[in-house]
Amino acid sequence: MSFVILIILFGGMMWFMQRNQKKAAAQRQEQLDNMQPGSEIVTIGGLHGILANVDKTKGTIELDAEGVILTFDRAAVKTVKPVVTTEATEALDGVIGEAKAENVDASETADKQDSPFE
């Protein structure tokens, strides 16, 4: 009887491990399928670059690493960071500019106040 329980537990453990592997493989495949030129890529070797071209027929990608175009297999991709659009960049620059302006105003106000230590 204890042997049957042991087999059931082992089977359940194997089923859960296989399920997690399938989820991870599906997520990785989706990441590779959604690569677009302009995405920031990190390879398994640690090379960071901008995706210049995707050749789905050959299964290769071309990375622009500071002006040098390198060709890799799609399997060499470790991480894909999404393309940053100009709209998002402009919006972020606007928010940063406003924060800097508020910070400058606050520091000028603090400078104008008399210090009790002078």
KESE-161906 format. One record per residue (C-alpha): x, y, z. Coordinates in steps of 0.001 Angstrom, whole numbers, plus 524288, in hexadecimal, padded with zeros to 5 digits. Example, Ala and Ser with C-alpha at 12.3 -4.5 7.8 and 13.67 -1.06 7.14 Angstrom:
REM residues 2
8300C7EE6C81E78 835667FBDC81BE4 
//
This chain:
REM residues 118
800008000080000 80AEC8099B8034A 811568062A7F654 8051A80AA17EEFD 80507817A77F648 81363819857F320 810D9817217E4A0 80551820A77E4B7 80D8982B307EB4E 818A8829127E1B6 80F2D829D37D631 809288365F7DB6B 8168983C727DD3F 81A61838F87CF54 80DAB83E827C9F7 80F9884BA27D0F4 81DC984C9B7CC86 81A04849E87BE65 80F21853FB7BF2F 8187585E957C408 8223385B5D7B93B 8178685C977AEF3 81381869EE7B451 8218E86EC27B43C 823BC869AF7A65C 81737870347A193 81B0B87D197A7F5 8289E87CA37A1CE 823008796C79468 81985884D47958F 824DB88DC079947 82CAD8895B78D5D 820EC88ABF78453 81E36898AF788FD 82BED89DE67862F 82BB28AA0D77DB5 836A88B23C7780E 83A5E8BC6378226 8389F8B33D78DC4 843CF8B28F7975D 849568A4B6797B9 8523E89DBE7A157 8586C8912B79C50 85BE1885347A461 86A07889917A34D 866D7896A27A9B0 8679889F2279D78 85E398AAB579DB3 859888B068790DE 84E4B8B5D6788FB 847048AC887800E 8496C8B0A777201 8430E8A58376A6F 83BB3898BB76CB3 83CC888DF47626C 8324688413765EA 8356B87B2375A75 843918792675ED0 8406F87A9176D41 84A6F8855D76F28 84AB38933277435 853E889E7F771C3 858168A6DF77D41 85DA58B47F77C6B 867B48B55E7874E 86D028C343786AD 86D938C376777DF 872378B56B77621 8680A8AC5C7701D 868C589E8F77594 860BF892B677168 85B9B8890A77B87 8523387DA377C03 8452F8810178220 8483E876EB78C9B 8538287F9079149 849F8889E679639 848C388A3B7A4FE 840BF896937A747 8389589F6079E93 835658ACF17A370 82A088B31179BF7 82BB28BE2479258 82B1F8CB65798FA 822828D436790C4 825798E28878ECF 8186A8E626794FF 81C008DF167A18A 829868E5337A167 823F68F2DA79F62 81A048F0DB7AA47 824AF8EC1B7B36F 82D668F7A97AFD2 82217900ED7B2CE 81FD88FAFE7C033 82E618FB627C355 82F349099B7BEE8 823BB90D727C78A 829B9906837D33A 836BF90D657D10C 82FEB91A9A7D00D 8289E918247DCC1 83546913F07E346 83C3F9205F7DECE 830F0928C77E3B0 83135921E77F0DA 83FED923987F24A 83F0D932197EEBE 8347C933E57F90D 83CE692CFA80316 8488A935A47FFA0 840779420F80187 83C6C93E6380F55 845239437A81A1D 84D0993928820DF 84CF2939A082FC8 85B629361882FB2 860349423482883 
//
